[in-house]
Amino acid sequence: MILTTSYGATNGFLIPPITVIRLIMRDIRNLPTPPQADDLTIPLRERKTIASLGTMDCRWPFGDPLDPDFHFCGKATADGSTYCEFHMRRAFQPARPRAVFYRPNAA
């Protein structure tokens, strides 16, 4: 099996299949973990539906829109944003670094 430079093999070196499996499993184990579930719990009286959502309320959705329990966060926003401070941090996270691959023939 011929591997690309992403697994450290170059110039068409052949790598045994068990080594390929180990390299792939190593990469799978090092994947970033998904974000945790919302830590913010909204009390029943503060939950907003689409009809009760105001212009300065957080529009972070909770649940499936087809469920009767679907609601929005509804906490106060600042600076005319669409989300409260907690959900703003969750929505706009810094980009993860990407691997750089060398392509000699790419323009």
C-alpha positions as CSV (number, residue, x, y, z in Angstrom):
1,M,0.0,0.0,0.0
2,I,1.4,3.4,-0.9
3,L,0.7,6.3,1.4
4,T,0.9,10.0,0.9
5,T,3.0,12.4,2.9
6,S,0.2,12.7,5.5
7,Y,1.4,9.5,7.1
8,G,5.1,10.2,6.7
9,A,5.7,8.1,3.6
10,T,7.2,9.7,0.5
11,N,8.6,8.7,-2.8
12,G,6.3,5.7,-3.1
13,F,7.6,3.7,-0.2
14,L,5.5,0.7,0.7
15,I,4.1,0.5,4.2
16,P,2.8,-2.8,5.6
17,P,-1.0,-2.8,6.1
18,I,-0.8,-3.2,9.8
19,T,1.3,-0.1,10.1
20,V,-1.3,1.8,8.0
21,I,-4.1,0.6,10.4
22,R,-2.0,1.8,13.4
23,L,-1.4,5.2,11.8
24,I,-5.1,5.6,11.0
25,M,-6.2,4.5,14.5
26,R,-3.7,7.0,16.0
27,D,-5.3,9.8,13.9
28,I,-8.8,8.7,15.0
29,R,-7.8,8.7,18.7
30,N,-6.4,12.3,18.3
31,L,-9.6,13.8,16.8
32,P,-11.0,16.7,18.8
33,T,-13.9,15.9,21.1
34,P,-17.3,17.3,20.2
35,P,-18.5,20.2,22.3
36,Q,-20.3,19.4,25.5
37,A,-24.1,19.7,25.7
38,D,-25.4,23.1,26.7
39,D,-24.5,23.9,30.3
40,L,-27.1,26.7,30.3
41,T,-30.5,25.6,31.5
42,I,-33.4,27.9,30.7
43,P,-36.2,28.0,33.3
44,L,-39.7,27.4,32.0
45,R,-40.9,31.0,32.6
46,E,-37.9,32.4,30.6
47,R,-38.2,30.2,27.6
48,K,-39.4,32.0,24.4
49,T,-41.4,30.8,21.5
50,I,-41.2,32.3,18.1
51,A,-44.3,34.4,18.9
52,S,-43.0,35.7,22.2
53,L,-39.4,36.4,21.0
54,G,-38.4,40.1,21.3
55,T,-35.9,42.1,19.3
56,M,-33.3,42.0,22.2
57,D,-33.8,38.3,23.1
58,C,-31.3,35.5,22.4
59,R,-32.3,33.4,19.4
60,W,-30.4,30.3,20.3
61,P,-32.8,27.4,19.5
62,F,-33.3,24.4,21.8
63,G,-34.8,21.1,20.5
64,D,-36.5,20.2,17.3
65,P,-38.8,22.8,15.7
66,L,-41.4,20.2,15.2
67,D,-41.6,19.3,18.9
68,P,-44.1,21.2,21.1
69,D,-41.2,21.7,23.7
70,F,-39.1,23.7,21.1
71,H,-38.0,27.1,22.4
72,F,-35.4,29.8,22.2
73,C,-33.0,30.9,25.0
74,G,-34.6,34.3,25.4
75,K,-31.9,35.8,27.6
76,A,-31.0,39.5,27.0
77,T,-28.5,40.3,24.3
78,A,-26.1,43.1,24.1
79,D,-24.9,45.3,21.2
80,G,-27.7,44.3,18.9
81,S,-26.4,40.7,18.5
82,T,-28.7,37.7,18.0
83,Y,-27.2,35.7,20.9
84,C,-26.6,36.2,24.6
85,E,-23.0,36.2,25.8
86,F,-22.9,32.5,26.5
87,H,-24.3,31.4,23.1
88,M,-22.1,34.0,21.3
89,R,-19.0,32.3,22.6
90,R,-20.4,28.9,21.6
91,A,-21.4,30.1,18.1
92,F,-18.2,31.9,17.2
93,Q,-15.2,29.7,18.1
94,P,-11.7,30.2,16.6
95,A,-10.9,28.0,13.6
96,R,-8.9,24.9,14.2
97,P,-5.4,24.8,12.6
98,R,-5.4,22.8,9.3
99,A,-2.8,20.5,8.1
100,V,-0.6,21.9,5.3
101,F,0.1,19.5,2.5
102,Y,2.8,20.1,0.0
103,R,1.7,19.9,-3.6
104,P,4.6,20.6,-6.0
105,N,2.4,20.9,-9.1
106,A,-0.3,23.1,-7.5
107,A,-0.5,26.7,-8.7
